[in-house]
């Protein structure tokens, strides 16, 4: 008897809480797709990376990036200036799954763990398991976007370690 009374009172309260949470929860997929759209164009910047030989030495090089977005696929091309007239390039494409919880970046599936929006700044956090320097690792990427800049930071945590370190960071500013 007591449980029926409790159920009659608690179920509507729980339903109301879940409804409020659903209405208040941001649409992460929409926010992420908006960031892909915001980052279309040509960008100047640099890449800073941690050398594979000791996982401590830091190096930096100028970089240029060109991106496009067709509403479903974000395509990027990056060209790095290694100095002495030597340039090396790379690129790829990213697509978001139907519910906005996973991002496919060139065949690597990243789990979107958080999307934060604060004024003009959006931060997208992602994780996946994989390898870094031939060692099993947890990889974490942070994608920060403003109206004038975007950055992608990739961090690594080897399975036998407790802390992450930055493997590379790309920072770009919109070309004028």
C-alpha positions as CSV (number, residue, x, y, z in Angstrom):
1,X,0.0,0.0,0.0
2,X,2.8,2.4,1.0
3,X,4.7,1.6,-2.2
4,X,1.7,2.5,-4.4
5,X,1.4,5.9,-2.7
6,X,5.1,6.5,-3.1
7,X,5.1,5.4,-6.7
8,X,2.1,7.7,-7.5
9,X,4.0,10.7,-6.0
10,X,7.6,9.9,-7.1
11,X,6.9,8.9,-10.7
12,X,5.4,12.2,-11.8
13,X,8.3,14.0,-10.0
14,X,10.9,11.9,-11.8
15,X,9.2,12.3,-15.1
16,X,9.2,16.1,-14.6
17,X,12.9,16.1,-13.7
18,X,13.8,14.1,-16.8
19,X,11.7,16.4,-19.0
20,X,13.4,19.5,-17.5
21,X,16.8,17.8,-18.1
22,X,15.9,17.0,-21.7
23,X,14.8,20.6,-22.4
24,X,17.8,22.1,-20.6
25,X,20.4,19.8,-22.2
26,X,22.2,21.4,-25.1
27,X,22.1,19.8,-28.5
28,X,25.7,18.8,-28.8
29,X,25.4,17.7,-32.4
30,X,24.0,21.1,-33.4
31,X,26.8,22.9,-31.5
32,X,29.5,20.8,-33.0
33,X,28.2,21.2,-36.6
34,X,28.0,25.0,-36.0
35,X,31.7,24.9,-35.0
36,X,32.6,23.1,-38.2
37,X,30.8,25.8,-40.1
38,X,32.5,28.6,-38.1
39,X,35.9,27.2,-39.0
40,X,35.5,27.3,-42.7
41,X,38.1,29.2,-44.6
42,X,41.9,29.8,-44.5
43,X,43.9,30.0,-41.3
44,X,47.5,30.9,-40.3
45,X,49.1,29.5,-37.2
46,X,51.5,26.9,-35.9
47,X,51.8,23.4,-34.5
48,X,53.7,22.7,-31.3
49,X,54.6,19.1,-30.7
50,X,56.3,16.8,-28.3
51,X,59.1,14.7,-29.9
52,X,58.6,11.0,-30.0
53,X,62.2,10.3,-29.0
54,X,61.9,11.4,-25.4
55,X,58.2,12.5,-25.0
56,X,59.5,15.8,-23.5
57,X,61.3,17.9,-26.1
58,X,59.0,20.5,-27.6
59,X,59.2,21.9,-31.1
60,X,57.1,24.3,-33.1
61,X,56.6,25.1,-36.7
62,X,54.4,27.5,-38.7
63,X,51.3,26.0,-40.3
64,X,48.5,27.0,-42.7
65,X,45.1,25.4,-42.7
66,X,42.2,25.4,-45.1
67,X,38.9,24.0,-44.1
68,X,35.5,23.5,-45.7
69,X,32.2,22.1,-44.5
70,X,29.3,20.8,-46.6
71,X,26.8,20.4,-43.7
72,X,27.9,16.8,-43.0
73,X,31.6,16.5,-43.5
74,X,34.3,18.9,-42.3
75,X,37.4,18.7,-44.5
76,X,40.8,20.1,-43.5
77,X,44.2,20.5,-45.3
78,X,47.2,21.5,-43.3
79,X,50.6,22.6,-44.6
80,X,53.6,22.7,-42.2
81,X,56.7,24.9,-42.9
82,X,59.7,22.8,-41.8
83,X,62.1,25.6,-42.8
84,X,64.7,25.7,-45.5
85,X,61.9,25.9,-48.1
86,X,60.6,22.4,-47.1
87,X,56.8,22.0,-46.6
88,X,54.9,18.9,-45.7
89,X,51.2,18.6,-45.7
90,X,48.4,16.5,-44.4
91,X,44.6,16.5,-44.2
92,X,41.5,14.6,-43.6
93,X,37.8,14.7,-42.9
94,X,35.6,14.5,-39.9
95,X,31.9,13.4,-39.7
96,X,29.6,13.3,-36.8
97,X,27.3,10.3,-36.0
98,X,23.6,10.7,-35.9
99,X,23.2,11.5,-32.3
100,X,26.4,13.6,-31.9
101,X,28.2,11.3,-29.5
102,X,31.0,10.1,-31.8
103,X,33.2,11.8,-34.4
104,X,34.9,9.9,-37.2
105,X,38.3,11.6,-38.0
106,X,39.9,9.7,-40.9
107,X,38.6,6.3,-39.7
108,X,39.4,6.9,-36.0
109,X,36.3,7.0,-33.9
110,X,36.4,9.5,-31.1
111,X,33.9,9.5,-28.2
112,X,32.6,13.0,-27.5
113,X,32.8,13.3,-23.7
114,X,31.8,17.0,-23.3
115,X,30.7,20.1,-25.2
116,X,31.0,23.4,-23.3
117,X,29.8,26.8,-24.6
118,X,30.8,30.0,-22.9
119,X,30.0,33.1,-24.8
120,X,32.0,33.1,-28.1
121,X,34.1,30.1,-27.0
122,X,33.1,26.5,-27.6
123,X,35.2,23.6,-26.3
124,X,34.6,20.0,-27.6
125,X,36.3,17.2,-25.6
126,X,36.9,13.8,-27.2
127,X,38.6,10.5,-26.2
128,X,39.6,7.3,-27.9
129,X,41.8,4.3,-27.2
130,X,44.7,3.6,-29.6
131,X,48.4,3.7,-29.9
132,X,51.0,6.5,-29.6
133,X,54.6,5.8,-30.4
134,X,53.7,2.1,-30.7
135,X,52.3,2.0,-27.1
136,X,48.7,1.4,-26.1
137,X,47.3,4.7,-24.9
138,X,44.2,6.8,-24.2
139,X,44.1,9.7,-26.5
140,X,42.3,12.9,-25.7
141,X,41.5,15.8,-28.1
142,X,40.3,19.3,-27.2
143,X,38.8,21.4,-30.0
144,X,38.5,25.1,-29.0
145,X,36.7,27.5,-31.3
146,X,36.1,31.2,-31.2
147,X,35.0,33.6,-34.0
148,X,38.7,34.4,-34.8
149,X,40.7,31.3,-33.7
150,X,40.5,27.6,-33.4
151,X,42.9,25.1,-31.7
152,X,43.2,21.3,-31.5
153,X,45.2,19.9,-28.7
154,X,45.9,16.1,-28.6
155,X,47.0,14.6,-25.3
156,X,48.3,11.1,-24.6
157,X,48.2,8.9,-21.5
158,X,50.0,5.6,-21.8
159,X,48.1,2.7,-20.1
160,X,50.9,2.3,-17.5
161,X,50.9,6.0,-16.6
162,X,48.4,8.3,-14.7
163,X,49.0,11.7,-16.3
164,X,48.4,13.0,-19.8
165,X,51.0,14.9,-21.8
166,X,50.5,17.1,-24.9
167,X,51.6,15.3,-28.0
168,X,50.6,18.2,-30.3
169,X,48.7,21.4,-30.4
170,X,47.5,23.3,-33.5
171,X,46.6,26.9,-33.0
172,X,45.1,28.9,-36.0
173,X,44.0,32.5,-36.5
174,X,41.6,33.5,-39.3
175,X,43.4,34.9,-42.3
176,X,42.5,38.6,-43.0
